[in-house]
Amino acid sequence: MKEIPILYYRKTECCGCTACYAICPKEAIAMIEDEEGFEYPHIDESKCIRCNKCITVCPFKVNVTY
């Protein structure tokens, strides 16, 4: 079984565009507000089917191949 996708390691690797949230076919991604009021994606591992669509649509991961 594939691993759960890692959308970012640091917040600077995410622009909060919600592309991953919008493309997820299982609604496994929620946008969670941080202490400064910015929203970042969080994957619900119980819903994720590991299709990696969230990674392929991410503007920060344009050159990543899955």
C-alpha positions in Angstrom: 0.0 0.0 0.0 1.2 3.5 -0.8 2.2 5.9 1.9 0.0 8.8 2.9 1.1 11.9 0.8 3.1 14.5 2.6 1.8 17.9 1.5 4.5 19.9 3.2 7.1 19.6 5.9 7.3 23.4 6.7 4.6 26.0 6.3 6.8 27.8 3.8 6.2 24.8 1.5 2.5 25.6 1.2 0.8 28.7 -0.1 -2.7 27.7 1.2 -4.2 27.8 -2.3 -6.6 24.9 -1.5 -5.9 23.1 -4.8 -5.2 19.8 -2.8 -8.4 20.3 -0.8 -10.4 20.9 -4.0 -9.1 17.9 -6.0 -9.4 15.2 -3.2 -12.0 12.7 -4.4 -12.7 11.5 -0.9 -12.8 14.8 1.0 -9.9 13.6 3.1 -8.2 17.1 3.2 -9.4 19.8 5.6 -8.0 23.3 5.7 -7.1 24.0 9.3 -6.4 27.5 10.6 -3.1 28.1 12.4 -2.4 30.5 15.3 -1.8 33.3 12.8 -5.1 32.8 10.9 -3.6 31.1 7.8 -5.2 27.9 6.6 -3.1 24.8 5.8 -4.2 21.4 4.6 -4.4 18.4 6.9 -5.0 14.9 5.6 -7.4 12.6 7.4 -5.6 9.3 7.1 -8.7 7.2 7.6 -10.3 8.8 4.4 -7.2 9.1 2.2 -7.0 6.5 -0.6 -3.4 7.5 -1.5 -4.2 8.6 -5.0 -1.7 11.4 -4.8 -3.9 13.8 -6.7 -3.2 16.4 -4.0 0.5 16.2 -4.7 0.1 16.4 -8.5 -2.0 19.5 -8.3 0.2 21.3 -5.8 2.0 24.4 -7.4 4.9 23.8 -5.0 5.5 20.3 -6.2 5.3 20.9 -9.9 8.4 18.8 -10.7 7.6 15.9 -8.4 6.7 12.6 -10.2 4.3 10.0 -8.8 
